[in-house]
């Protein structure tokens, strides 16, 4: 497994375009995680109950 330091050092070897793609992937992942947390908090005590819309996600 790579350490954080290994990952940071390997970024220098990526092309500018590859760095942009990686950044977009990380942003999308972070936004998706944030969306899931927000939806859970909005649903409050019912956050663990499945709804019909969960089946379509």
PDB file of N, CA, C and O in Angstrom, chain B, residues numbered from 101:
ATOM      1  N   UNK B 101       0.846  -1.183   0.000  1.00  0.00           N
ATOM      2  CA  UNK B 101       0.000   0.000   0.000  1.00  0.00           C
ATOM      3  C   UNK B 101       0.893   1.249   0.000  1.00  0.00           C
ATOM      4  O   UNK B 101       1.918   1.296   0.681  1.00  0.00           O
ATOM      5  N   UNK B 102       0.493   2.228  -0.756  1.00  0.00           N
ATOM      6  CA  UNK B 102       1.257   3.471  -0.831  1.00  0.00           C
ATOM      7  C   UNK B 102       0.924   4.357   0.366  1.00  0.00           C
ATOM      8  O   UNK B 102      -0.216   4.419   0.826  1.00  0.00           O
ATOM      9  N   UNK B 103       1.945   5.029   0.847  1.00  0.00           N
ATOM     10  CA  UNK B 103       1.718   6.006   1.903  1.00  0.00           C
ATOM     11  C   UNK B 103       1.314   7.327   1.256  1.00  0.00           C
ATOM     12  O   UNK B 103       1.440   7.505   0.045  1.00  0.00           O
ATOM     13  N   UNK B 104       0.838   8.225   2.062  1.00  0.00           N
ATOM     14  CA  UNK B 104       0.462   9.542   1.556  1.00  0.00           C
ATOM     15  C   UNK B 104       1.665  10.221   0.909  1.00  0.00           C
ATOM     16  O   UNK B 104       1.535  10.861  -0.134  1.00  0.00           O
ATOM     17  N   UNK B 105       2.814  10.083   1.518  1.00  0.00           N
ATOM     18  CA  UNK B 105       4.036  10.684   0.967  1.00  0.00           C
ATOM     19  C   UNK B 105       4.358  10.099  -0.409  1.00  0.00           C
ATOM     20  O   UNK B 105       4.753  10.832  -1.315  1.00  0.00           O
ATOM     21  N   UNK B 106       4.192   8.784  -0.572  1.00  0.00           N
ATOM     22  CA  UNK B 106       4.418   8.143  -1.870  1.00  0.00           C
ATOM     23  C   UNK B 106       3.470   8.702  -2.933  1.00  0.00           C
ATOM     24  O   UNK B 106       3.869   8.961  -4.068  1.00  0.00           O
ATOM     25  N   UNK B 107       2.230   8.877  -2.546  1.00  0.00           N
ATOM     26  CA  UNK B 107       1.234   9.408  -3.483  1.00  0.00           C
ATOM     27  C   UNK B 107       1.593  10.833  -3.894  1.00  0.00           C
ATOM     28  O   UNK B 107       1.537  11.178  -5.075  1.00  0.00           O
ATOM     29  N   UNK B 108       1.954  11.641  -2.935  1.00  0.00           N
ATOM     30  CA  UNK B 108       2.318  13.035  -3.226  1.00  0.00           C
ATOM     31  C   UNK B 108       3.512  13.090  -4.168  1.00  0.00           C
ATOM     32  O   UNK B 108       3.526  13.883  -5.109  1.00  0.00           O
ATOM     33  N   UNK B 109       4.500  12.264  -3.922  1.00  0.00           N
ATOM     34  CA  UNK B 109       5.682  12.247  -4.784  1.00  0.00           C
ATOM     35  C   UNK B 109       5.345  11.741  -6.185  1.00  0.00           C
ATOM     36  O   UNK B 109       5.939  12.195  -7.163  1.00  0.00           O
ATOM     37  N   UNK B 110       4.407  10.811  -6.292  1.00  0.00           N
ATOM     38  CA  UNK B 110       4.054  10.276  -7.608  1.00  0.00           C
ATOM     39  C   UNK B 110       3.268  11.274  -8.443  1.00  0.00           C
ATOM     40  O   UNK B 110       3.215  11.139  -9.665  1.00  0.00           O
ATOM     41  N   UNK B 111       2.659  12.267  -7.820  1.00  0.00           N
ATOM     42  CA  UNK B 111       1.925  13.283  -8.570  1.00  0.00           C
ATOM     43  C   UNK B 111       2.835  14.037  -9.527  1.00  0.00           C
ATOM     44  O   UNK B 111       2.399  14.459 -10.597  1.00  0.00           O
ATOM     45  N   UNK B 112       4.092  14.207  -9.149  1.00  0.00           N
ATOM     46  CA  UNK B 112       5.043  14.918 -10.006  1.00  0.00           C
ATOM     47  C   UNK B 112       5.272  14.200 -11.326  1.00  0.00           C
ATOM     48  O   UNK B 112       5.646  14.823 -12.319  1.00  0.00           O
ATOM     49  N   UNK B 113       5.049  12.892 -11.340  1.00  0.00           N
ATOM     50  CA  UNK B 113       5.278  12.106 -12.552  1.00  0.00           C
ATOM     51  C   UNK B 113       4.070  12.090 -13.487  1.00  0.00           C
ATOM     52  O   UNK B 113       4.165  11.612 -14.617  1.00  0.00           O
ATOM     53  N   UNK B 114       2.943  12.607 -13.023  1.00  0.00           N
ATOM     54  CA  UNK B 114       1.748  12.643 -13.861  1.00  0.00           C
ATOM     55  C   UNK B 114       1.777  13.857 -14.784  1.00  0.00           C
ATOM     56  O   UNK B 114       2.304  14.912 -14.432  1.00  0.00           O
ATOM     57  N   UNK B 115       1.205  13.687 -15.957  1.00  0.00           N
ATOM     58  CA  UNK B 115       1.079  14.823 -16.873  1.00  0.00           C
ATOM     59  C   UNK B 115       0.059  15.800 -16.293  1.00  0.00           C
ATOM     60  O   UNK B 115      -0.696  15.456 -15.384  1.00  0.00           O
ATOM     61  N   UNK B 116       0.045  17.002 -16.820  1.00  0.00           N
ATOM     62  CA  UNK B 116      -0.896  18.009 -16.335  1.00  0.00           C
ATOM     63  C   UNK B 116      -2.335  17.525 -16.531  1.00  0.00           C
ATOM     64  O   UNK B 116      -3.185  17.718 -15.662  1.00  0.00           O
ATOM     65  N   UNK B 117      -2.601  16.897 -17.674  1.00  0.00           N
ATOM     66  CA  UNK B 117      -3.958  16.392 -17.948  1.00  0.00           C
ATOM     67  C   UNK B 117      -4.333  15.286 -16.967  1.00  0.00           C
ATOM     68  O   UNK B 117      -5.457  15.260 -16.464  1.00  0.00           O
ATOM     69  N   UNK B 118      -3.407  14.379 -16.691  1.00  0.00           N
ATOM     70  CA  UNK B 118      -3.687  13.306 -15.730  1.00  0.00           C
ATOM     71  C   UNK B 118      -3.928  13.867 -14.334  1.00  0.00           C
ATOM     72  O   UNK B 118      -4.758  13.342 -13.591  1.00  0.00           O
ATOM     73  N   UNK B 119      -3.213  14.924 -13.972  1.00  0.00           N
ATOM     74  CA  UNK B 119      -3.426  15.563 -12.675  1.00  0.00           C
ATOM     75  C   UNK B 119      -4.823  16.176 -12.619  1.00  0.00           C
ATOM     76  O   UNK B 119      -5.495  16.099 -11.591  1.00  0.00           O
ATOM     77  N   UNK B 120      -5.260  16.787 -13.727  1.00  0.00           N
ATOM     78  CA  UNK B 120      -6.602  17.370 -13.780  1.00  0.00           C
ATOM     79  C   UNK B 120      -7.673  16.288 -13.644  1.00  0.00           C
ATOM     80  O   UNK B 120      -8.658  16.467 -12.929  1.00  0.00           O
ATOM     81  N   UNK B 121      -7.474  15.172 -14.331  1.00  0.00           N
ATOM     82  CA  UNK B 121      -8.438  14.071 -14.254  1.00  0.00           C
ATOM     83  C   UNK B 121      -8.497  13.529 -12.827  1.00  0.00           C
ATOM     84  O   UNK B 121      -9.580  13.290 -12.293  1.00  0.00           O
ATOM     85  N   UNK B 122      -7.347  13.339 -12.223  1.00  0.00           N
ATOM     86  CA  UNK B 122      -7.300  12.853 -10.841  1.00  0.00           C
ATOM     87  C   UNK B 122      -8.015  13.820  -9.900  1.00  0.00           C
ATOM     88  O   UNK B 122      -8.769  13.394  -9.024  1.00  0.00           O
ATOM     89  N   UNK B 123      -7.781  15.106 -10.078  1.00  0.00           N
ATOM     90  CA  UNK B 123      -8.427  16.117  -9.250  1.00  0.00           C
ATOM     91  C   UNK B 123      -9.946  16.060  -9.409  1.00  0.00           C
ATOM     92  O   UNK B 123     -10.677  16.159  -8.423  1.00  0.00           O
ATOM     93  N   UNK B 124     -10.426  15.899 -10.651  1.00  0.00           N
ATOM     94  CA  UNK B 124     -11.865  15.797 -10.895  1.00  0.00           C
ATOM     95  C   UNK B 124     -12.448  14.558 -10.225  1.00  0.00           C
ATOM     96  O   UNK B 124     -13.533  14.613  -9.645  1.00  0.00           O
ATOM     97  N   UNK B 125     -11.735  13.450 -10.304  1.00  0.00           N
ATOM     98  CA  UNK B 125     -12.198  12.215  -9.668  1.00  0.00           C
ATOM     99  C   UNK B 125     -12.310  12.405  -8.160  1.00  0.00           C
ATOM    100  O   UNK B 125     -13.303  12.008  -7.550  1.00  0.00           O
ATOM    101  N   UNK B 126     -11.289  13.014  -7.562  1.00  0.00           N
ATOM    102  CA  UNK B 126     -11.303  13.242  -6.117  1.00  0.00           C
ATOM    103  C   UNK B 126     -12.429  14.193  -5.715  1.00  0.00           C
ATOM    104  O   UNK B 126     -13.089  13.988  -4.696  1.00  0.00           O
ATOM    105  N   UNK B 127     -12.645  15.237  -6.523  1.00  0.00           N
ATOM    106  CA  UNK B 127     -13.728  16.173  -6.231  1.00  0.00           C
ATOM    107  C   UNK B 127     -15.086  15.486  -6.310  1.00  0.00           C
ATOM    108  O   UNK B 127     -15.941  15.684  -5.447  1.00  0.00           O
ATOM    109  N   UNK B 128     -15.278  14.676  -7.351  1.00  0.00           N
ATOM    110  CA  UNK B 128     -16.546  13.970  -7.502  1.00  0.00           C
ATOM    111  C   UNK B 128     -16.787  13.017  -6.346  1.00  0.00           C
ATOM    112  O   UNK B 128     -17.905  12.915  -5.842  1.00  0.00           O
ATOM    113  N   UNK B 129     -15.746  12.322  -5.925  1.00  0.00           N
ATOM    114  CA  UNK B 129     -15.857  11.402  -4.794  1.00  0.00           C
ATOM    115  C   UNK B 129     -16.232  12.164  -3.526  1.00  0.00           C
ATOM    116  O   UNK B 129     -17.105  11.746  -2.765  1.00  0.00           O
ATOM    117  N   UNK B 130     -15.560  13.277  -3.321  1.00  0.00           N
ATOM    118  CA  UNK B 130     -15.838  14.075  -2.123  1.00  0.00           C
ATOM    119  C   UNK B 130     -17.256  14.645  -2.159  1.00  0.00           C
ATOM    120  O   UNK B 130     -17.950  14.658  -1.142  1.00  0.00           O
ATOM    121  N   UNK B 131     -17.683  15.116  -3.338  1.00  0.00           N
ATOM    122  CA  UNK B 131     -19.033  15.658  -3.462  1.00  0.00           C
ATOM    123  C   UNK B 131     -20.081  14.578  -3.234  1.00  0.00           C
ATOM    124  O   UNK B 131     -21.110  14.838  -2.611  1.00  0.00           O
ATOM    125  N   UNK B 132     -19.835  13.377  -3.729  1.00  0.00           N
ATOM    126  CA  UNK B 132     -20.774  12.271  -3.532  1.00  0.00           C
ATOM    127  C   UNK B 132     -20.863  11.920  -2.054  1.00  0.00           C
ATOM    128  O   UNK B 132     -21.959  11.713  -1.533  1.00  0.00           O
ATOM    129  N   UNK B 133     -19.721  11.850  -1.371  1.00  0.00           N
ATOM    130  CA  UNK B 133     -19.722  11.554   0.068  1.00  0.00           C
ATOM    131  C   UNK B 133     -20.473  12.636   0.842  1.00  0.00           C
ATOM    132  O   UNK B 133     -21.225  12.340   1.770  1.00  0.00           O
ATOM    133  N   UNK B 134     -20.263  13.881   0.452  1.00  0.00           N
ATOM    134  CA  UNK B 134     -20.931  14.999   1.117  1.00  0.00           C
ATOM    135  C   UNK B 134     -22.439  14.928   0.885  1.00  0.00           C
ATOM    136  O   UNK B 134     -23.229  15.191   1.792  1.00  0.00           O
ATOM    137  N   UNK B 135     -22.825  14.573  -0.331  1.00  0.00           N
ATOM    138  CA  UNK B 135     -24.246  14.462  -0.659  1.00  0.00           C
ATOM    139  C   UNK B 135     -24.899  13.368   0.189  1.00  0.00           C
ATOM    140  O   UNK B 135     -26.005  13.551   0.696  1.00  0.00           O
ATOM    141  N   UNK B 136     -24.225  12.249   0.340  1.00  0.00           N
ATOM    142  CA  UNK B 136     -24.766  11.142   1.131  1.00  0.00           C
ATOM    143  C   UNK B 136     -24.929  11.564   2.590  1.00  0.00           C
ATOM    144  O   UNK B 136     -25.945  11.263   3.216  1.00  0.00           O
ATOM    145  N   UNK B 137     -23.929  12.258   3.129  1.00  0.00           N
ATOM    146  CA  UNK B 137     -24.026  12.721   4.521  1.00  0.00           C
ATOM    147  C   UNK B 137     -25.162  13.731   4.677  1.00  0.00           C
ATOM    148  O   UNK B 137     -25.900  13.689   5.661  1.00  0.00           O
ATOM    149  N   UNK B 138     -25.305  14.634   3.712  1.00  0.00           N
ATOM    150  CA  UNK B 138     -26.356  15.648   3.777  1.00  0.00           C
ATOM    151  C   UNK B 138     -27.728  15.006   3.718  1.00  0.00           C
ATOM    152  O   UNK B 138     -28.615  15.359   4.495  1.00  0.00           O
ATOM    153  N   UNK B 139     -27.911  14.061   2.796  1.00  0.00           N
ATOM    154  CA  UNK B 139     -29.200  13.383   2.694  1.00  0.00           C
ATOM    155  C   UNK B 139     -29.515  12.628   3.975  1.00  0.00           C
ATOM    156  O   UNK B 139     -30.657  12.625   4.435  1.00  0.00           O
ATOM    157  N   UNK B 140     -28.512  11.993   4.547  1.00  0.00           N
ATOM    158  CA  UNK B 140     -28.724  11.277   5.804  1.00  0.00           C
ATOM    159  C   UNK B 140     -29.141  12.207   6.927  1.00  0.00           C
ATOM    160  O   UNK B 140     -30.021  11.877   7.722  1.00  0.00           O
ATOM    161  N   UNK B 141     -28.507  13.369   6.990  1.00  0.00           N
ATOM    162  CA  UNK B 141     -28.851  14.305   8.061  1.00  0.00           C
ATOM    163  C   UNK B 141     -30.225  14.924   7.835  1.00  0.00           C
ATOM    164  O   UNK B 141     -30.931  15.233   8.795  1.00  0.00           O
ATOM    165  N   UNK B 142     -30.610  15.108   6.573  1.00  0.00           N
ATOM    166  CA  UNK B 142     -31.935  15.656   6.293  1.00  0.00           C
ATOM    167  C   UNK B 142     -33.039  14.666   6.654  1.00  0.00           C
ATOM    168  O   UNK B 142     -34.135  15.059   7.055  1.00  0.00           O
ATOM    169  N   UNK B 143     -32.737  13.386   6.507  1.00  0.00           N
ATOM    170  CA  UNK B 143     -33.728  12.366   6.819  1.00  0.00           C
ATOM    171  C   UNK B 143     -33.810  12.116   8.324  1.00  0.00           C
ATOM    172  O   UNK B 143     -34.756  11.490   8.800  1.00  0.00           O
ATOM    173  N   UNK B 144     -32.827  12.600   9.064  1.00  0.00           N
ATOM    174  CA  UNK B 144     -32.858  12.509  10.524  1.00  0.00           C
ATOM    175  C   UNK B 144     -32.984  11.091  11.035  1.00  0.00           C
ATOM    176  O   UNK B 144     -32.241  10.200  10.624  1.00  0.00           O
ATOM    177  N   UNK B 145     -33.934  10.889  11.937  1.00  0.00           N
ATOM    178  CA  UNK B 145     -34.061   9.577  12.564  1.00  0.00           C
ATOM    179  C   UNK B 145     -34.524   8.507  11.581  1.00  0.00           C
ATOM    180  O   UNK B 145     -34.470   7.318  11.894  1.00  0.00           O
ATOM    181  N   UNK B 146     -34.975   8.911  10.404  1.00  0.00           N
ATOM    182  CA  UNK B 146     -35.426   7.952   9.393  1.00  0.00           C
ATOM    183  C   UNK B 146     -34.340   7.639   8.363  1.00  0.00           C
ATOM    184  O   UNK B 146     -34.620   7.017   7.338  1.00  0.00           O
ATOM    185  N   UNK B 147     -33.119   8.062   8.625  1.00  0.00           N
ATOM    186  CA  UNK B 147     -32.019   7.901   7.662  1.00  0.00           C
ATOM    187  C   UNK B 147     -31.730   6.447   7.328  1.00  0.00           C
ATOM    188  O   UNK B 147     -31.272   6.153   6.224  1.00  0.00           O
ATOM    189  N   UNK B 148     -31.985   5.530   8.254  1.00  0.00           N
ATOM    190  CA  UNK B 148     -31.679   4.109   8.012  1.00  0.00           C
ATOM    191  C   UNK B 148     -32.817   3.344   7.355  1.00  0.00           C
ATOM    192  O   UNK B 148     -32.683   2.155   7.065  1.00  0.00           O
ATOM    193  N   UNK B 149     -33.931   4.019   7.121  1.00  0.00           N
ATOM    194  CA  UNK B 149     -35.091   3.355   6.514  1.00  0.00           C
ATOM    195  C   UNK B 149     -34.996   3.507   5.001  1.00  0.00           C
ATOM    196  O   UNK B 149     -34.857   4.615   4.482  1.00  0.00           O
ATOM    197  N   UNK B 150     -35.074   2.378   4.302  1.00  0.00           N
ATOM    198  CA  UNK B 150     -35.029   2.384   2.841  1.00  0.00           C
ATOM    199  C   UNK B 150     -36.295   3.010   2.285  1.00  0.00           C
ATOM    200  O   UNK B 150     -37.379   2.817   2.835  1.00  0.00           O
ATOM    201  N   UNK B 151     -36.170   3.742   1.220  1.00  0.00           N
ATOM    202  CA  UNK B 151     -37.319   4.287   0.512  1.00  0.00           C
ATOM    203  C   UNK B 151     -37.303   3.734  -0.902  1.00  0.00           C
ATOM    204  O   UNK B 151     -36.306   3.155  -1.334  1.00  0.00           O
ATOM    205  N   UNK B 152     -38.380   3.907  -1.612  1.00  0.00           N
ATOM    206  CA  UNK B 152     -38.437   3.379  -2.978  1.00  0.00           C
ATOM    207  C   UNK B 152     -37.398   4.070  -3.860  1.00  0.00           C
ATOM    208  O   UNK B 152     -36.902   3.467  -4.812  1.00  0.00           O
ATOM    209  N   UNK B 153     -37.065   5.316  -3.559  1.00  0.00           N
ATOM    210  CA  UNK B 153     -36.064   6.014  -4.376  1.00  0.00           C
ATOM    211  C   UNK B 153     -34.669   5.436  -4.188  1.00  0.00           C
ATOM    212  O   UNK B 153     -33.820   5.598  -5.064  1.00  0.00           O
ATOM    213  N   UNK B 154     -34.408   4.761  -3.058  1.00  0.00           N
ATOM    214  CA  UNK B 154     -33.097   4.128  -2.840  1.00  0.00           C
ATOM    215  C   UNK B 154     -32.841   3.041  -3.868  1.00  0.00           C
ATOM    216  O   UNK B 154     -31.693   2.790  -4.232  1.00  0.00           O
ATOM    217  N   UNK B 155     -33.892   2.398  -4.337  1.00  0.00           N
ATOM    218  CA  UNK B 155     -33.738   1.319  -5.304  1.00  0.00           C
ATOM    219  C   UNK B 155     -33.282   1.833  -6.666  1.00  0.00           C
ATOM    220  O   UNK B 155     -32.696   1.079  -7.443  1.00  0.00           O
ATOM    221  N   UNK B 156     -33.539   3.099  -6.964  1.00  0.00           N
ATOM    222  CA  UNK B 156     -33.187   3.667  -8.256  1.00  0.00           C
ATOM    223  C   UNK B 156     -31.824   4.334  -8.263  1.00  0.00           C
ATOM    224  O   UNK B 156     -31.337   4.712  -9.328  1.00  0.00           O
ATOM    225  N   UNK B 157     -31.199   4.488  -7.113  1.00  0.00           N
ATOM    226  CA  UNK B 157     -29.911   5.179  -7.016  1.00  0.00           C
ATOM    227  C   UNK B 157     -28.783   4.307  -7.476  1.00  0.00           C
ATOM    228  O   UNK B 157     -27.628   4.733  -7.460  1.00  0.00           O
TER     229      UNK B 157
END
